[in-house]
Amino acid sequence: MATALKTVALTIKLELPDFVNLFSVSRRVYNAFLSALPLWQTLVLSEVNNAGDRLLSALSLTRFHNVKHIYLASAQGIEDKHLKLLKTEKNAVGSLENLESLNLDCCGNISNRGVQDVLSTCPKLKNFSIRNNFRVTDFFVKSLVKNCKCLTDLNLSGCKNITDNSLLTIRNARLGLESLDIAGCERVTDAGVIAIAEGCRSLKFLSLSGIPGVTNKCLETLSELCSNTLTTLDVDGCSGIEIGSREQLLQLFPNLEGGLP
């Protein structure tokens, strides 16, 4: 039975959105799944249709009440109203108080309101990603730093309405960020990056790729305040930064393992 369960578990990893179909194999397999708590700590609905209703249905099941990771990248059919229900209908859906990772990448129908609703229910959130969302603004970041004090990994890449104000808010909150991706956030300038350097002294990963408004000025501050921790710095496509070679970048950041040029 142990061998069979391992085989099924591998299949789940490969085909997670449809893994429930495997319950028809046998009653023993079904019971084994129900008793395997780690399997119910991750919910993947990436790239599926009707994701909002499917999310609410899954979280209404007792076995998902300790979910720690939810992935909704490029999910279709999820809107603010679904995230609001996670906050307001606690008797109908499980609590997200143990949630550690939430991925809302490319969910284009989600706005500030929906993000604020869900973040207010996730006090233990460590990893949050909302790449390529053109509707969210600096407004939701206030809710993020207010409710998610444990946040260490934040991905806002491609969110073109994010500005320096978000980075100033993060600085003032003194979050223990270790990874920040703001690639393509074209409204960010040196002021915002300097704020991150001042407030996030544990930063290991920083992507500024494709931001035209940052210059060598912010690199100087980053070098002064974060050179001991930064191991990856992406400045590819930053037209305002003049770094002739990787060697020059290493002079500023001696612990760099990954970065451009």
C-alpha positions in Angstrom: 0.0 0.0 0.0 2.9 2.4 0.8 4.3 1.9 -2.7 1.0 2.4 -4.3 0.5 5.6 -2.3 3.9 6.9 -3.4 3.0 6.3 -7.0 -0.4 8.1 -6.6 1.3 11.0 -4.8 3.7 11.4 -7.7 0.7 11.5 -10.1 -0.9 14.2 -7.9 2.2 16.3 -8.2 2.1 16.1 -11.9 -1.7 16.5 -12.4 -2.9 18.3 -9.3 -5.9 20.2 -10.7 -7.6 16.9 -11.6 -6.2 14.6 -8.9 -9.6 14.1 -7.2 -10.4 11.7 -10.1 -7.9 9.3 -8.6 -10.2 8.7 -5.6 -12.2 6.3 -7.7 -9.3 3.9 -7.7 -10.3 2.3 -4.5 -11.7 3.1 -1.1 -8.3 2.4 0.5 -6.7 5.0 -1.7 -9.4 7.5 -0.9 -9.0 7.0 2.8 -5.2 7.3 2.5 -5.6 10.6 0.8 -7.9 11.9 3.4 -5.4 11.0 6.2 -2.4 12.5 4.4 -2.4 16.0 5.8 0.5 17.5 3.7 -1.5 16.8 0.5 -4.2 19.2 1.7 -1.9 22.0 2.6 -1.4 23.0 -1.0 -4.2 24.0 -3.4 -3.3 24.5 -7.1 -5.9 26.1 -9.4 -3.4 27.7 -11.8 -4.7 28.1 -15.4 -8.1 26.5 -14.7 -11.5 27.8 -15.6 -14.1 28.8 -13.1 -11.3 29.1 -10.5 -13.2 31.4 -8.1 -16.1 29.0 -7.5 -13.7 26.1 -7.4 -11.6 27.9 -4.8 -14.6 28.5 -2.5 -15.8 24.9 -3.0 -12.4 23.5 -2.0 -12.0 25.7 1.0 -15.4 24.7 2.3 -14.1 21.2 2.8 -12.7 20.4 6.3 -9.6 18.8 4.9 -8.5 22.1 3.3 -8.9 24.1 6.5 -5.2 24.1 7.2 -4.2 25.1 3.7 -0.8 26.8 3.6 -0.2 27.4 -0.1 -2.7 28.6 -2.8 -1.6 29.0 -6.4 -4.0 30.8 -8.8 -1.5 31.9 -11.5 -3.4 32.7 -14.7 -6.6 31.2 -13.3 -9.8 32.1 -15.2 -13.0 33.2 -13.6 -11.7 34.5 -10.3 -12.8 38.0 -9.3 -12.9 40.3 -6.3 -16.3 38.9 -5.2 -14.7 35.5 -4.6 -11.9 37.0 -2.4 -14.5 39.0 -0.5 -16.3 35.8 0.4 -13.1 34.4 1.9 -13.3 37.2 4.4 -17.0 37.5 5.0 -18.3 33.9 4.8 -16.1 32.3 7.4 -18.9 29.8 8.3 -19.0 28.6 4.7 -15.3 28.5 3.9 -12.2 27.6 5.9 -10.0 30.2 7.6 -6.8 31.2 5.8 -5.0 32.0 9.1 -2.3 29.4 8.4 -1.7 30.5 4.8 1.9 31.1 4.0 2.0 31.4 0.2 -0.5 33.1 -2.2 0.0 33.4 -5.9 -2.4 35.6 -7.9 -0.2 36.1 -10.9 -2.0 37.3 -14.1 -5.4 37.3 -12.5 -6.6 40.4 -14.4 -10.0 40.7 -12.8 -8.7 41.2 -9.3 -8.3 44.8 -8.1 -7.2 46.5 -4.9 -10.5 45.7 -3.1 -10.2 41.9 -3.7 -6.5 41.8 -2.7 -7.2 43.8 0.5 -10.0 41.4 1.5 -7.9 38.3 1.2 -4.8 39.8 2.8 -6.8 40.8 5.8 -7.3 37.1 6.5 -3.7 35.9 6.2 -1.6 37.0 9.2 1.0 34.3 8.6 1.6 35.0 4.9 5.3 34.8 3.9 5.1 34.7 0.1 2.9 36.9 -2.0 3.0 37.2 -5.8 0.6 39.2 -8.0 2.7 39.6 -11.3 1.3 41.5 -14.3 -1.8 42.9 -12.7 -2.7 46.3 -14.2 -5.5 47.1 -11.8 -3.7 47.1 -8.4 -2.1 50.3 -7.2 -0.2 51.6 -4.1 -3.5 51.5 -2.2 -3.4 47.7 -1.6 0.2 47.8 -0.3 -1.1 49.6 2.8 -3.2 46.6 3.6 -0.4 44.2 2.8 2.0 45.7 5.3 -0.7 46.2 7.9 -1.9 42.6 7.9 1.1 40.5 6.8 3.9 41.2 9.2 5.7 37.9 8.4 6.1 38.6 4.7 9.6 37.7 3.3 9.0 37.3 -0.5 7.0 39.8 -2.5 6.6 39.8 -6.3 5.0 42.9 -7.9 6.7 42.6 -11.3 4.7 44.0 -14.2 2.3 45.9 -11.9 2.6 49.1 -13.8 0.6 51.2 -11.4 2.9 50.6 -8.5 5.0 53.6 -7.6 7.6 54.8 -5.1 4.8 55.2 -2.6 4.4 51.5 -2.2 8.1 51.1 -1.5 8.0 53.9 1.0 5.1 52.1 2.8 7.2 48.9 2.9 10.1 50.8 4.3 8.1 52.4 7.1 6.6 49.0 8.0 10.1 47.5 8.5 9.1 44.2 6.9 11.8 41.5 6.9 11.8 41.2 3.2 14.4 38.9 1.7 13.1 38.9 -1.9 11.5 41.7 -3.9 10.7 41.7 -7.6 9.5 44.9 -9.0 10.7 44.3 -12.6 8.7 46.3 -15.1 7.3 48.7 -12.5 8.0 51.7 -14.7 6.8 54.3 -12.3 9.4 53.4 -9.7 12.5 55.7 -9.3 15.6 56.0 -7.2 13.6 57.3 -4.3 11.6 54.1 -4.0 14.6 51.7 -4.3 16.5 53.8 -1.7 13.6 53.4 0.6 13.7 49.6 0.2 17.5 49.7 1.0 16.8 51.7 4.2 13.9 49.5 5.4 14.9 46.0 4.2 18.3 45.2 5.6 17.9 41.4 5.1 17.3 41.7 1.3 18.9 38.9 -0.7 17.1 39.1 -4.0 16.1 42.3 -5.9 14.9 42.7 -9.4 14.8 46.2 -11.0 14.8 44.9 -14.5 13.2 47.2 -17.1 12.8 50.2 -14.8 14.0 53.3 -16.7 13.8 55.7 -13.7 16.5 54.1 -11.6 20.1 55.2 -11.8 23.5 54.5 -10.2 22.3 56.7 -7.2 20.1 53.9 -5.9 22.9 51.3 -6.4 25.2 53.3 -4.2 22.7 53.3 -1.4 22.0 49.6 -1.9 25.7 48.9 -1.7 26.1 50.9 1.4 23.1 49.3 3.3 22.6 45.9 1.7 25.9 44.7 0.2 26.4 42.1 2.9 23.1 40.4 2.2 22.3 40.8 -1.5 23.2 37.7 -3.6 21.0 38.5 -6.6 20.5 41.9 -8.3 18.9 42.2 -11.7 19.3 45.5 -13.4 18.9 44.3 -17.0 17.2 46.9 -19.2 17.6 49.7 -16.7 18.6 52.4 -19.1 19.5 54.9 -16.3 22.1 52.6 -14.7 25.6 52.7 -16.1 27.5 49.6 -15.2 30.1 48.6 -17.7 30.7 45.0 -16.5 29.7 42.4 -14.0 33.1 43.1 -12.3 32.0 46.6 -11.6 28.8 45.4 -10.1 30.8 43.0 -7.9 32.8 45.9 -6.5 29.6 47.3 -5.1 28.1 43.9 -4.1 30.8 41.4 -3.3 28.4 38.6 -2.3 26.5 38.7 -5.7 25.9 35.3 -7.2 23.3 36.2 -9.8 22.7 39.5 -11.5 23.2 41.5 -14.7 25.0 42.6 -16.7 
